Every structure is written in structure tokens, then in C-alpha cells.
């Protein structure tokens, strides 16, 4: 089946880009068809416009063709992978904006006749988060790791009850050496290679 990788770092030659490539290699080895969205690379606009909000409130499809295209990629994916650096204890703004603009009614959830939110991503079998942190694990835990909570808790509520989550973090990256960084890339690729594609 299809895996969608969403990555967010302004530099194309960043360590985050290397992590995303390792994740893609592992997923391909497991039999997945992989699409990678480099949000900075494609110049994704994180800000929801007034027109976007009006369409959202009216239950209309997104007005931006790129946002609609990304919504279709989400609908086609059974595995969602997010690769990003944790900044200010959370997601980079462009990734947070992507969630807000792409995962709208009709893509991530629907409303029933009583106005209650119902999940619309039951096709997603696994959510994967891979992040680097400037702080040690103890500090990250203390501040609640907001990006992880958004992806593995809030986003998971829009998926099926059986949707699994996987989290891989490299902590204290500012003081890690080359060997530790290479080892983490190997860990990411190996872990992704163990996520079996549907029908594989």
C-alpha cells in the first residue's frame, strides 16, 4: 500500500532530510509505495486564509489545489510518517499549518447528524513520528512533547481504533556525535523496514 512521509525543515541538506530519506528507504524495503512531501521545499503556505476558513465552515472542499492534492494523498495512504525537528517543544509552524489546512472535514473527520465529530481516516493503519530534539529526554518529557501528543493522540482519534503508533526520537542532538547520528539513521531505516505493507 501507500506510505506518505511529511517532512519539515528549511534546509534541503539538513539532518532531518537524511532521516526522511532513511525512513523512505526502510518503507520501500518493506514493500510500500512512498510519497514524500517536503513542506519547505514545495513552499507550502501554513497560514489558513479567510477564504480557507469560510470553505471549512461551509463544509466545502479546500479552495487551494495543492491542499486538495495533499488531501487525496492522505486518503490514499495507509501509513502516515512525520519527520521534523522539535522547536519550542512542538511542531514547526509549517507542519502545524499543514495539519490545519489539509486534515479538514471530508479528509480527517466528518460530522454526524448530531454535529459530533467522527473519524474519516479508518484506512490509516499506522502513524509514525520521527523527531530530533535539542533537549534531553527528561526535559522533553517534563514539557509534555507537544508534537508527539498531537500526532499520536489527537491525530489518532481521526483514525480507526486499531491504528498503531510508532515514535522515534533523537534527543540532545546538539551534543551528539557523527556515530550517534549515523546510528539513529540506521535505527529509523530498520524500524521502517519492519512495517509491513498491506497485502505483503
N, C-alpha and C positions, 0 to 999 in steps of 0.2 A: 504494500500500500504506500501511501504518500506521507512523508515527513516534511514539516515546514519549520525551518530554522529562522528565527527573527533575531538579528544581532544589532547592537547599538554602541558604536564607538566612532568618534570623528576621524580617526586616523586609519587609513586602509592597511597600514603595515603594523598595526597595534598587536599586542599580545592577545587581545580579545578576538581579533581576526584569526589568529593562529588557533585559538581554542575553537572557534566556529568551524574552521577547516577540519580540525581533528574530529569534531562531532559529526560532520558530514561524512568523513571517511568511514567512521565506525558504522553509521547508519546504512551507508551504501553496502558495506560488507555484510550487513545483516539482511540485505535484500530490499531495503526501502528505496523508493524514488524520492530524491531530496531536492527541495527548492529552498534557497537561501535568500532572505530579504535583508540587505544591508541598509538600514533606515537612513543613516547619514549619507551613504553612497548614492542613494536614489533621491536624496533631498526631500525626504518625507516631511510634510508640514504637520507639526504636532498640535497646532492650535485648532480647536473646534471653532468654526466661524458661526456667525448668527444664522446664516443660511443652513449650515450643518445642523444646528440645534433645532431650527424650525422643522427640518425634514425628519429629524429624530422624534420630535414631539408629535408630528403628524403621522408617524408610522410609515413614512416613505423611505425608499432606498436612499443610500448616501448619494449626494449630488456630484462628488468628486470621482471621476472614472478610476483613478488609482486606488482610492479607498474601496470602491466596488470590486476591483480586481483582487485586492487583498482579502476581501471578504469571501470571494469564491475560493481562494487558496485555502482559507481556514475551513470552509465547508468540505473541501476535498481531502483534508489531512486527517489521518488517524493518530498522528504523533505531533505534538507542538513542542518545540525546543526554543528556549530563550537564552541567549548568550550576551552578557553585558557586565560592565564594571559597576559595583555598588558605589553610588555617590550620595553623600548626605543621608546615609542609612536607607537608601531606596533606589528606585529605578531611575535611569537617565530620563530627562524630560521627554525626549523624542519617543522613547518606548512607552512611557505612561500615556502620551498623546495618541500613540498608535492603538493602544488598548481602548481608549475612549472613543476614537473615531471609527475603528474597524469593527469592534465587537459590540455592535448595536443590535436592537431588536431585529429579528429575522436572521441574524448570524449567530450570536451567542445565546440569545434567550428570546422568549415570546411572552405575551401576556394572555392569560386565560380570560374567560368571560367576566370573572370577578375582579380582574385587574391584577391578579397575582402573577409574579414572575415565574416562568417555567423554563427549564434548561432546553437549549436547542442544539447543543453540541454533544449529543449522546454518541456520535460516531468517533469522538476523540478517546482513544484507549489509554494514552499516557501524556502527561505534561512533564517536561524536563526543564529544569533551571540550572544554568551554569554561570557562576559569577565569581569575580575576583573582588577582594576586599583589602583596603589599606590597613584595616584594624585586625587585631587578633580575634579568634573565635569567641573568647569570653566577653569582649566588648560588644561584638555583633549580637550575641545572644541577649545581652543586657538591654540593648536598644530595640530589640524585637525583630530585626531583619525584615523591614517592611516590604521590600521587593519580593522576598520569598513568601511572605504571608499573602500578598496579593495574588501571586501566581499559583501557589499550592492550596490556597484556601478559597479566596474569592472567585478566582477563575474556575477552579474545580467545581464550584457549585453550578456552573453553567454546563457541566458535562454529566455523563452518566455516573451512577453510583459506583460502578466498578472501575472508574478511571484511576489509574495508578499515577503516582508522582515520584520523580527522581530528582535529587538535589546534589550538585557537586560544587564545592566551594574551595577556592584557594585563598587562604587568609594571610594577613600580614605580607601582602605581595611586595610592598616597598622594600622589604628586607630579605626577600627570598633570593637565592642564587639561581644560576642557569640550570643546575642539576635539578633543583626542585621544580622549576618551571617546566622543564622537559618531562619530568616525571608526571606532572599534572596533565600535560597534553596526552601522554600515553594512557593515563587513567581515564581521561574523557573518551578517547577513541575506543579503548577496550570496553568501557561500560556501555557505550552506544552500540557496539557490535553485538551486545547480548540482548538488545531489544528486538525481538523477532517481529518481522513484518507479518501482517495478516495473510494467511494462506501459505506462509513459508514453511 
